[in-house]
Amino acid sequence: MALIIRKANKEDCREMMELIRELALFEKAPEEVTVDLQHFEQSGFGAQPVWWALVVEDTEKNKLVGLALYYIRYSTWKGQRLYLEDLIVSEAYRGQGLGKGLFDALLEIARAENFRGMVWQALDWNTPALDFYKKYGAQLDNEWVNCSLDF
């Protein structure tokens, strides 16, 4: 297998959405993916992008098998931090170090941009993800409650 990690481009968006739907199914919330392809493309590759991404491409099969989507979060206490929205490796490709490769590449980006750290969320029942993050020395915080409003 020839697998490469690279920056995402607009032409990747359709396959990125497929990976996002795969993640939503894994997280038992497929109905929660309501963004359409046009909005997704515009948000990442329009005049004022609000997200960036790295992808893992299987060059032999010419398909995306992993994704790390991120944006800049500002903390009034810490300053700019990289916010990891999604880290996805397609099920058939797990266990090959692709998640580590994506995560390490994000750490490099955060350091190169002089961000003050990296933050993300994980579901409390996703033990493999939590164990993965613990290997990096991540601090897991059970104190804060997630809040949101949908429009």
N, C-alpha and C positions, 0 to 999 in steps of 0.2 A: 504494500500500500504506500502511495506517495501522498502524505498529508502535510499541508503547509498552513501556517497561521499568517494572516495578512489583514490589512485594513479593509473594511467593507466598502463597497461602492454601490451606487444606485441600482445597478443591474442585479445585485444580490438580494434586493428587498423581498421579492416574491418567495425565495427560498428561506430567507430569514423569518418571514411570517409563518412558514411551515414549521420551522423549529420552535417558534414561540407557541404555536398551537400544540406541538408535541409536549412542551413544558407544561402548558395549561392542563392538558389531559393527565399528565403525571401528577400535577398538584390538585387533581380532582375538581377543576374549575374551568372546563372548556368553554362554557357559556360566557365567561368573563372577558374573553378576547372579542372586543367590539370595534377595535380600530380597523379602518379599511386601508387597503394598499396605498391609495393615493395620499391619504393623510400621513401614513407611515413614511413614505418616500419624501414628502414635503418637509416633514419634521426632521429628517436626517440629512437631506441633500438639497433643501431649498435655499433661499437667500440667507436665512438665519437659522442654521441647524441648531437643534436643542439636544441632540444625542449623537454619539459616535459609536462605532463598533469594530471589533475584531472578529474575523470569521476563521473557521478551520475548513479548508477545502480538501476533499479527496480528489486529487488531480487525475487519477486514473478513471474515476467514475464521473468526473466533472460535476460534483455536487457538494453542497455545503453540509457539514456534519457537526458543526459546533459554532457557537456564537457567544460573544461577551459584549453586551450593550451597556454603555455608560454615559454619564453626563456630569457636569460640574455642579456640585452642591456647595452652598455657602453657609458656613456656621459662624454665627456672631461670636462664638467662643474660640473657634479654632481657625477660621479663614476658609480658603478654598480646599475642598476635598473631592476626590473622585468618588462618585456614587455609582456602584455597580448595580444596575437594574436587573439584569438577567445574565446568568452563566449557564449555558446549555450545551450538553454534548449528547448527540443522538444516541439512543439506547444501544444500538448495535456497535457503537464505537467507544463505549465506556470502558474504563480499565486499561487504557493505553497511554495515559499521561496527558491527554489532550486538555482536560480541565486544568491541570497544573500548568501546562504551557500557556493557556489563556490567562490564568490568574497571574503568573509570573510576568507576562507581557504587560498586563494592566499595572502591576507594581512598577515596572520600568517607566511606563507612561506617566504615572503619578509622580514619580521622583523627578523625571525629566522636566515636568511642568511645574516643579516646586510646590505641588499640592501639600497640604498639611496632613495627609493621610487618605485612607480609603474606607468607605462605609458601604454596607449592604444589609439585606435582610435574608433570613432563611426560615423556613417553616420549622416549628419546634419538633415535628415528627420526622423530619428528613435527617435521620441519623447519619447517613453517609456524607451528606453535605456538611453537617455540623462537625463531624470527625475530621473531614478534609480541612475545614477552616481552623480547627484547633491545632493542626499540625503547623500552621503558620504563626501560632501564638495569638490568634484573634481573640478579642474580648467579647464574650457573649453577654448581652444585657437583657434580662427578663423583666426589667422594671418599667420600661416605656410601653405604652399602649399605642398601637397603630390606629390612626384616625383618618377618615377620608369622606369626601362628598362627591357624588356623581352628578353630572349635569347632562 
